[in-house]
Amino acid sequence: MKKRLNLLCVLMLLMMAVQIIIGFVLNFSEGAQAFKKGWDDGRNADATAAFDFCNDLLVPMLGLVCIFLFIRSFIAFVRFILNVNHDKVFVKENIPLLRWAGWGMMIPAIIYSVHDLVEHFPADNVYNSYMDDFVFGLFCLIVAEVFAIGLKLKEEQDLTI
């Protein structure tokens, strides 16, 4: 049973890593193209260009927050897998790890979805791009609540005579 759980955790970890890597590669290539375009536009424009708070400051800051959340959720999920491998399944430490993994996947998916919808991207492209991250995060939150309930039942059983 433990081998099956380890196999499923490793499979989910690989899927999460692939999703994060693909997201970074796509965002990096788009960001590099946008940087080059901005660089060229800046060289050709006059010095009186106006500062756009949303595109010049807010979007890059939200991107950094999303990158931090993705990395934090990945680390939390790795720590959860290590706890499971060390036979620490129903312990209090796993509940916040799973919550971090869940919120760390859901919040960036929501931020990116809202940004893309505001930028008038087609809704089906937005759905296809971010729904899997959202569902994975939601699944981690559900599992965290199941672990919390299981831990509470285990503690109550340990207190009964």
N, C-alpha and C positions, 0 to 999 in steps of 0.2 A: 504494500500500500504506500509506503514511504517512497519507493522508487517511482511509482506512478505520479505522486505529488511532485517529486523533484523534477521529473520529466516535463510535467505540465508547467511548472514554474520556470524552468529553463526555456521552454518553448515560448511562454509569454514574455520573458525577458528578452529573448531574441527578437520577437515581433516588436516590442517596445523600442529596442535599440535600432532596428531597421527603420521604424517610423520616425524616430528622432533624427537619424542620420539623413534620411531622404528629405525630411523637412528642412534641416540645416543646409543641405546641398542646394535644394531648390531656392530657399531664401537667400543663400549666399550668392548664387548666380544672378538672381533677380536684383539683389542689392548691389552687386558689382556692376551690372548694366546700368542701374539707376545712378550709381555714383559716377560712372563714366559720362553718362548723359548730363548729369548735373555739373560735372567738372567742365565739360565742353560748353554748356550753356553759360556757366559762370565766366569762362574765359572770353566768351563772345558778347556778354551782356554789359550794360553799363553798371556803374557802382551804386546806383540808386535802387537796387532791387529790394523789395519789401520783405520783411521777415514774416514768414507764415508759421504761426505757433503750432498748428496742428501737424503739418507735414515736416517742419524743420526740427521740432523738439518733442512733441507728444508721441508721434509714431515710433521714432527710434527708442525712446524711453520705454514704451510698452513692449517693443521688441526685446529689449534687454531683460525686462521683467519676465517675459514669456520664456526666454532662454534659461534664466535662472530657475524658473518653476519646472521646466522640462528636466534640467540636470538634477534638481533636488528630488523630483519624483523618481527619476531613474536610480539615484543613490538609495532612496528609501526602499524601493522595490528590491534592490540587490541586498540590502540589509535584512529585509523580510525573508528572502530566499535563504540567506545564510542562517537566520534563526531557525527556519524550518529544518534545514539540514543538520543543525545541532540539537534537534529534538525539542526545541522550544516553540511549540505551536500555539497553545492557548496561554500566552503570557501577555501582560499589559503592554509590553514594549511593541508588540506587533500591531496593535490597534492604531496608534498614531502614525506608524510607518505606512500602513495601508491608506490611512486618510491623506497623508502627504502625497502618496502616489496617485490617489484619486483626484484630489484638488489640483495637483500639479499637472495633470493631463486635461482636466475639464476647463480650468480658467483660461489657459492659452487658446484652447479651441473656441471658447466663447469670444475672447478678445479678437482673434483673427476673423471669426465669422462676422462679428459686428463691423469690423473695419472693412472687410470685403463687401459686405452688403451696403455700407455707406458709400463706398467707392463705385457702386453700381455694377459689381460683378454679377453674373447670372446666379440665381439662387441654387440651381442644381449643381453648379460647379462648387459653390461654397459648401453645400450639403455633402457632396462626394469627398471634398478635401478634408473636412474637419469632423464629420460625424463619427468616424471610427475612434478618434482620440476622445471625443466626448463620451461615447459608449464605454470605452475601456476605463475611463475615469469613474464613470457612474458604477461600473461593475466593481471596481476597487472599493468604492465607498460602501456599496451593499455588502461586500465581503467583510469590510471592517466592522460594520454593524452586527453582522452575524457572529464575528469573533467576539465582539463586546457582549452580546447576549450569551454566547457559549461560555465565556469566562465568568460571567455572573452566575450562570447555572452551575458551573464547576465549583465556584466558591461556596454557593449555598449547599451543594451536595457535600462538600468537605466539612461544613459546619454541622450537618445533621449527624445524629448518633445512630 
